[in-house]
Amino acid sequence: MTKTLVIYLMAGPETPELARAAVEAGADVIELGFPFSDPLADGPVIRRAAERALAQGMRTAPCLDCLALTRELVDVPLVPMTYASLLDAYGWERFEREAREAGASSLIVADLPADERPELRRVQLVAPTSTDERLRIAAEATDGWLYLVTVKGTTGARDRLAPTLEPLARRARAVTDLPLRAGFGISTPEQARAAAELADGVVVGSRAVEAAEGGAGALAGYVASLRAALDAPVAV
């Protein structure tokens, strides 16, 4: 079975073209970060990217414009990722409506518990610290797939795949048949391949954002290396 490759990019003026390069290199889904001034789940790379985006004027309305421009260039699912305070300020129903109109396939609100605002269809996140009951609630509420946070803490590259992914994936499989996609701390092709042996796909953020700083070509080369690792035949 083909493993899904989700690439995270921060919304900005260059993002539509970067997204196209990532998709042409093998990305199946683009997660589009809407910058936030206090991103609790994000590590230093994505925090710096958010600061640059905010300095470029990427508030909510320009981010929605970026989403619409990206939709014009790619036909894969687009999933905006943000925080609850942004939706509080912009308006929950308004944000969802305008994001869907701009081409969003779903949403991620990183700090919104699964049992709050059930009317907002979104991809749910679960972590190694999630109880079995929280896993069940998230699995029942999630929109299409379940996001497995592989580590305790924030996003960012790690030296090795977190050992907490295997028991988390096993517990998630026990409560849902939906696809599981693992993220946080996955940066190398080898880590992506190892994570995909436990889940149905991977989400790569910090290292993708770093690659994108080198332009569309650098990002495409990095995404292609991940795609090749995920598609490599399994050794027997």
N, C-alpha and C positions, 0 to 999 in steps of 0.2 A: 504494500500500500504506500502511495506517495505521501511523504511527510510535508506538512504545511510549514512554509517559511513566512513569518510575520516580521516585517522590518519597521522599526520605529523611527520617525523623523520629526524634528521640531518644525512647527509651522513658521514659515518665513518667505521672503520674496522669491528665493530660489527653490523652494520645496516642490512645486509642481514638476519642474524638470528633473529634480533629484528623484522624485517618486517614479517618474517614467523610466529613468535609468535603472532604478532598483527592480521594477517589474520586468523590464526587458532582460535583466540579468537573472531572473528567477524568483523574485518575491511573489508570494501568493496573496498577501494581505499587507496593506500599509496602515500602520497605527500612527495617527497624526497628533502629535503633542500640541496642546494649546497652552502656551506659557502661563505660569502662575508664580506669583512673587514668593510664596512659601510652600514649595512642593515637597511635602513630607516624605513621599515614597522615593524621591529621586536622589541619586548620588551626584558627585561633583560635576561630572561631564554634562549631564542633562540640566543640572542647575545652571551651569555657565551658558549652555545653549538657550535656556529660557531667559536669562538676563540679556543676552544679545538680542533675542527676538523682541523682548519688551522695549529695549532701546531703539529698535527699528520701528516701533509703533504697532507691534502685533498684539493688539487688544482683541476682544472677542469678535467684533464685526469683521476686522481684517482677516482673522483666522478663518471665519466662515467663508470669506471670499477666497482665501487660499484653498480651502476644501473644495469649493466649486470649481476653481481652476484646475485643481488636481483631478477631479472627476472627469473633466474634459479630456484629459490626457491618458487616463488609465481606466481599465474596466474591471479591476479586481476590487474586492471589498475594501472600503475605507472606514477606519474606526477612530474617531476623535477620542483622545484621552485627556481628561482634565480632573479638576477637583470641585467639590461641592460648593465651596465659597464662590467660585466663578458663576455657577448656575444660580446661586442665591442672588447674586448681584444682577445677573442678566435676565433672570426669570426662567424657571424650570421648563414650563410648557413652551415658552417662546424659544428657548435654546434647542429643545428637542425638535420642535417643528422646523426651525430654520436649518438645523444641521441635517435633518432628513431631506429637506428640499435642496440643500447644497450637494447631496450625494452620499451622506453617511449611511453605511450599512448597519451600523450599531453604534454604541457608545461605551466608553469606560470612564467611570467616576471612581478614582482610586480610593478615596477615603469615605465612600458612602456604603454603610453596611447593607448586606443583601436584603434584610427585612425592612429597610426604610425606603420610602417612595417606590412601592412595587409597581406603580403605573409607568415608571420610566424603564422601558426595556433596554437592558444593557448587559454587557459581558461582565460576569462576576469573577472576582479574584478570591482565591483561597491560599492559605499559607501553611507552613509546617505547624504553626501554633493553632490552627483552626481545629476546633473539636469536631467529632463526627457529626454532631447535630448541626453545627454551622456549615459543614460540608454539604449536608443534605439540603439545608435551606438554600444555599448558594446554587447547588445543582438544579434545584427545582425552579429557581428564579432566573437563571442565566439565559442569555440570548444567543443560542446557537452553539456555544462552546464554553469551556471552563478554563480560566487562566490560572495556572499553577505557579505561584510565587515560590521559587526554589529555595530561597534563603530568608533568614531573619534579618531585617534591615532594609537598606535602600538599594536602588539599582546601582550597577557598576560592574566592571570586569573583575573576575576572580581568577586565581591561578588554576583552579580545578572545579569540576562540577560538584555542586553541593551534595553531600550524601543524604541530605534530607529529602531530595526529590523522590527517591525510590519509595519510601514508605508513604509519602503524600500521594503519589500517583496510585499506589495500591489501594489506599483508602478511598480515593476519588472514584476509582473503577468500581468499587463496591456499591456506590450510590448512584451512578449515572452511566448511561451508554453514550452520552454526548462526547464529542472530541475533546481531548485534553491537550492544551498547549502550554509549554513550560517557558517561563521567562525569569528575568533578574539573574545576573551573574553568568550569562552565556555569551561568550565573545569569540571563541575560536571555532574553526570548523570541527575540531575534535570534540569540543564540548557540545556543539550542536548535534553531532552524530550520537554522542553518548546520551544526551537528553532525549533525543528522538527515539531511542530504543525503549524508553520508559513512557513516552507520551506520543501523541499523534502529530505533534508539531512543536516548533520553537518560536519564541519571540526574542529578537535581538535588538537592543536599544543603544546602550552607551557606545559600544564599539561602532555601530552603524552611524551614529551621530558624529563620532570622531572621523570616520572615513568620509562622511559627507562634507566635512570641512575642507577636504582636498578636492572637492568638485565631483561632478557626475561620473567622470571616468574612474576616479578612485573608489567611489561608492559601488559602482557596477562591478569592479574587480573583486571587491570584498564580498558582495552579495553572491557573485558567481562561485566563489570559493566555498561559501556556506551551502549553496545549492548542490554543488558537486559532492560535498561530504554527505548531505542528506540522501542523495540519489545513488551513492556508491553501493554496489552489490554487497550483501551481507556475507562475510566469510563463513565457510562451512568446514 
